[in-house]
Amino acid sequence: MKTRRAIPLARIALAGIFAYSFANPVLASTSGLNDGVGFPQRSPVVTNTGPLVAQGGMLRERLMERERARNNAKTKEVEEELEKNPKLVDDPNYLAQHPKLARYLKRNPEAKQKIKQDPKAFFANMRHAGSP
């Protein structure tokens, strides 16, 4: 005759609580969303009416516009630094901090000499020509 092992009641209760927490992760992970009975209530739906509402690609356009503005500000900052100290074009630490400038100078070696000679005229010419 086989003997049956008794499963302690505490293990059954613990298994039930564990299973319920997987079935209802909202109840297990947050507080204040239940109505006192133990069932999670539905959180209110919030509509986004802010500037990042995407309709017809507007989100992508706005993100691209922000990126362009950030790049323009960074470019202006680099221009001002090089106008104050044109010898920075020879500084490897400075070029490591500004990889776009380093690539540009590598592709256009004559630009380095022009920046050293007259940085204001070089950048004014760049702005007028519309080059990056």
N, C-alpha and C positions, 0 to 999 in steps of 0.2 A: 504494500500500500504506500502511495506517495504522500509525503507530508507537504502541506502548504505553508509558505512563509507569509507572515503577516507584514504588510507594507504600512509603516507608521503613517498616521494621519497627517503629520507635519510635512512629510515628503509629498503627499498628494496635494496639499494646499500650496506648497512652494511650486510644484510643477504647474498648477493651474494659474498662479500669479505670473509665472515666467511665460507661459503660453499666451496669456492675455496681454502681457506687455509687448510681445511681438506682433500680436494682431492689432494693437492700438498704440503705435509708437508716440502719437501725440500725447496721450495720457501718461505714458511712461517718461517722456522727456520734458514736459512742460507742466507748470502748475498754474492754477487760476483759470483754466479753460473748462473745468467741469462744473456741473450744476449741483454738486453735492451728492448726487446719486452715484457718480462714478463713470458717467459717460461723457466723452468730450463733446463740447458744443462746437458748432461751426464758427470759424473765425470770420469776421466781416470781410467782404470783398472791397479792396481799395483800388480805385481806378487811378492810373497814372495820367495826370493832365499836365505834367511838367514839360520842360523843354526837350526831353529825350523820347517823346512819343514818336514811334517809327511809323510813318505812313508814306508809302511810295518811295522809299530810299532816303527819306529825310534824315534819319538817324545816321546813316553812312556819310551823308554830305556834311552834317554838323560835326561828326567826329573827324572827318578829313579837314574841315575848316579849322578846328581846334589844333590839329596836328600841324597844319601850315602856320598858324599863328605862333605855336610853340617854336617851330623851326626858325621862323623869321626873327623871333626874339633872341634865340640862341645865336643866329647869324649876326645880328646887330651887336650882341655882346662881344663876339669874337672880333668883329670889325673894330670896335672901340678899343679892345685890348691891343690889337695889332697896330692901330694908329698911334697909341701911346708908346708901344715898344715893338717896333718892326722886327727886332732880332729874335722874337719868339718863334718865327718860322723855322729857325735852326735848332730850337730847343726840343729834343726828343720827348721830354716829359710833357711839354705843352701839346705836342702833336699826338701823344698817346691819349691825352684827355679830350682831344678833338679829332676823332678818326675821319670825319668827313673832310676836314681841312687837309689832313695828311694825304688822303686819297686824291684830292684835287691837286695838291702840290706835286704829287708823284706823277699824275697824268699831264700836268702842265708845269714843267720845270722852270719855264721862263717867268711864271707868275711869282715865284719866290723872290727873284731879283727885282721885279717891278714893285713888289710890296716893300722890300727893303729900301728902295730908292724914294718912292713917294706913295705911302699907303693910302692917304686920303684920295689922291687922284685915281689910284687903282680901284678902290671900292666905289668911287663915284662913277667910274667907267663901267664897272660891273652892274651897278644899279641901272644905269642908263641903257646898257645893252640888254638887260633882262636875264643875264646869265645867273646860274646858281652860285 
